[in-house]
Amino acid sequence: MSQMQSVEKQLRHMILGLEIGPGEKLTERWIENRFGASRTPVRAALLRLETEGLVSRDGRGWSVSPINLAELEQIAVYREAVEVAALRLTCALADRSAVDVIEAMLESCDNDTPREEWHRVGMDFHIELARLSANEFLFRAVRDSMTRLSRARWLEVRDEAALARAWAEHRAILAAVRLGDAEEAARLLTSHIVGSRDRLVTSLANDRRGLRARGFAVVAA
């Protein structure tokens, strides 16, 4: 792994895990010292993260992109299009037994499971379900959209009721896929995506003051 790739990977992990909060300032010198890297790979890593929407230029420096409520709305529309398309392909497969692996992922989470693992499995549910379609473009689209949602979903996993609801909806979707019922699976997935978006946007909008107090920037457009 090159120095640029190492810096990029570690910075992405810190940003998505909210170790560096939305809106927080970044300097190239801090990154150089933090990761023992030289300026050129640090700048290259920042440019890569900029294309993902995770950081943005702030004058002569950089800052972690704020959580954007309008973007969350747009991502939901995009997710519905690509995830439902992938789901329909999966439902048409002759062998759909691979959904058992995804169900086992869900079952691995219990009361003793750290929130970090709940978060990861919730993300992987959508990514791995899209992978089953065997359409590389749809798979990448879903993976990228879930990455964009990662920070906002970190805030959501604080709510145990929301987690229980999401897991129940995940299981219902898998049950429809296992039966090859594309219409029911698509209906359940659409309802899940739209409902999750509405709850997340409402929660973030209502908690903007509290999030600002924690140093997290949330914007409406």
C-alpha positions in Angstrom: 0.0 0.0 0.0 1.4 3.4 -1.0 1.7 6.3 1.4 -1.2 8.1 -0.3 -3.4 5.0 0.0 -2.5 4.6 3.6 -3.4 8.2 4.5 -6.6 8.1 2.4 -7.7 4.9 4.2 -7.0 6.1 7.7 -8.6 9.6 7.1 -11.7 8.0 5.6 -12.0 5.7 8.6 -11.7 8.6 11.0 -14.2 10.7 9.1 -16.8 8.0 8.6 -16.4 7.0 12.2 -16.9 10.6 13.4 -13.5 10.7 15.0 -13.2 13.8 12.9 -16.5 15.6 13.0 -18.5 17.1 10.1 -17.3 20.7 9.6 -14.0 20.2 11.4 -11.0 22.0 10.0 -8.1 20.0 8.6 -4.6 21.1 7.8 -2.1 19.3 5.6 0.5 19.8 8.3 -1.7 18.1 10.9 -2.3 15.2 8.6 1.5 15.0 7.7 2.4 14.8 11.4 -0.5 12.5 12.4 0.4 9.9 9.8 4.1 10.5 9.2 3.5 11.3 5.6 4.9 13.8 3.2 2.9 16.7 1.6 2.4 15.2 -1.9 0.7 12.0 -0.8 -1.4 13.9 1.8 -2.7 16.3 -0.9 -3.4 13.3 -3.2 -5.3 11.6 -0.5 -7.4 14.7 0.2 -8.2 15.1 -3.5 -9.4 11.5 -3.5 -11.6 12.1 -0.4 -12.9 15.3 -2.0 -14.3 13.3 -5.0 -16.3 11.2 -2.4 -17.7 14.3 -0.9 -16.1 13.7 2.5 -13.8 16.7 2.5 -13.9 20.1 0.8 -11.6 23.0 0.3 -11.8 25.7 2.9 -9.8 28.7 1.8 -6.2 27.5 1.8 -7.0 24.6 4.0 -9.6 21.8 4.1 -12.6 20.8 6.2 -14.6 17.7 6.7 -17.8 18.1 4.7 -20.9 18.8 6.9 -23.8 16.3 6.9 -26.2 17.7 4.2 -29.9 17.0 4.7 -30.7 17.8 1.0 -28.0 15.3 -0.1 -29.6 12.6 2.1 -32.9 13.2 0.3 -31.2 12.9 -3.1 -29.3 9.8 -2.1 -32.6 8.1 -1.1 -34.0 8.6 -4.6 -30.8 7.3 -6.1 -30.7 4.3 -3.8 -34.3 3.4 -4.6 -33.5 3.3 -8.3 -30.3 1.2 -8.1 -31.1 -1.0 -5.2 -34.5 -2.1 -6.5 -33.0 -2.7 -9.9 -30.3 -5.0 -8.3 -33.0 -6.7 -6.2 -35.1 -7.6 -9.2 -32.1 -9.2 -10.8 -31.4 -11.2 -7.7 -35.1 -12.4 -7.4 -34.8 -13.7 -11.0 -31.9 -16.0 -10.1 -32.5 -19.7 -10.1 -30.3 -20.1 -7.0 -31.0 -17.6 -4.3 -29.5 -19.5 -1.4 -26.8 -16.9 -1.0 -29.3 -14.8 1.0 -28.7 -17.2 3.9 -25.2 -15.6 4.3 -26.7 -12.1 4.6 -29.3 -13.4 7.1 -26.5 -14.9 9.1 -24.9 -11.4 9.2 -28.1 -10.0 10.7 -28.4 -12.8 13.2 -24.8 -12.2 14.4 -25.9 -8.9 16.1 -27.4 -9.2 19.6 -27.5 -7.1 22.8 -23.8 -7.6 23.4 -22.7 -6.5 19.9 -21.0 -3.1 19.9 -22.7 -0.3 18.0 -19.9 -0.2 15.6 -20.7 -3.7 14.4 -24.4 -2.9 14.1 -23.5 0.0 11.9 -21.2 -2.1 9.7 -23.7 -4.9 9.3 -26.5 -2.5 8.5 -24.4 -1.0 5.7 -23.2 -4.5 4.5 -26.8 -5.7 4.3 -27.5 -3.4 1.4 -24.1 -3.7 -0.2 -24.1 -7.5 -0.2 -27.7 -7.8 -1.3 -26.7 -5.7 -4.4 -23.7 -7.9 -4.9 -25.9 -10.9 -5.4 -27.4 -9.3 -8.5 -24.0 -10.0 -10.3 -24.2 -6.5 -11.9 -21.0 -4.8 -11.0 -22.3 -1.3 -11.9 -25.3 -1.6 -9.6 -23.2 -3.1 -6.9 -20.7 -0.2 -7.0 -23.5 2.3 -7.1 -25.0 0.9 -3.9 -21.7 0.6 -2.2 -20.8 4.2 -3.0 -24.2 5.6 -1.8 -23.9 3.7 1.5 -20.5 5.2 2.0 -22.0 8.6 1.5 -24.7 7.8 4.2 -22.2 6.3 6.6 -21.7 9.3 8.9 -25.4 10.1 9.2 -26.2 6.5 9.9 -23.7 6.5 12.8 -25.9 9.0 14.5 -29.0 6.9 13.8 -27.6 3.7 15.5 -28.0 5.4 18.9 -31.7 4.7 18.6 -32.4 1.1 19.7 -36.0 1.2 18.4 -34.8 2.3 15.0 -32.3 -0.5 14.9 -34.9 -3.1 15.8 -37.2 -1.7 13.1 -34.5 -1.8 10.5 -33.5 -5.4 11.3 -37.2 -6.5 11.1 -37.5 -4.8 7.7 -34.2 -6.4 6.5 -35.5 -9.8 7.4 -38.8 -9.3 5.6 -36.9 -8.2 2.4 -34.7 -11.3 2.6 -37.8 -13.5 3.0 -39.4 -12.1 -0.2 -36.1 -12.5 -2.1 -35.8 -16.1 -1.0 -39.2 -16.7 -2.5 -38.3 -14.9 -5.7 -41.2 -12.5 -5.2 -39.7 -9.5 -6.9 -42.7 -7.2 -6.5 -43.0 -7.8 -2.8 -39.3 -7.5 -2.3 -39.2 -4.2 -4.3 -42.1 -2.9 -2.3 -40.5 -3.7 1.0 -37.1 -2.3 0.0 -38.6 0.9 -1.3 -40.6 1.3 2.0 -37.5 0.7 4.0 -35.4 3.2 2.1 -38.0 5.9 2.2 -38.9 5.3 5.8 -35.2 5.3 6.8 -34.6 8.5 5.0 -37.6 10.3 6.6 -36.7 9.2 10.1 -33.0 10.1 9.6 -33.7 13.5 8.1 -36.2 14.4 10.7 -34.0 13.2 13.6 -31.0 15.2 12.2 -33.1 18.3 11.6 -34.5 18.2 15.1 -31.1 17.6 16.7 -29.1 20.2 14.8 -28.6 22.3 17.8 -27.4 19.4 19.9 -25.1 18.2 17.1 -23.7 21.7 16.7 -22.9 21.6 20.4 -20.8 18.5 19.8 -19.0 20.3 16.9 -20.9 18.5 14.2 -22.1 20.6 11.3 -25.4 19.8 9.7 -26.7 21.9 6.8 -30.1 21.9 5.0 -28.8 22.5 1.5 
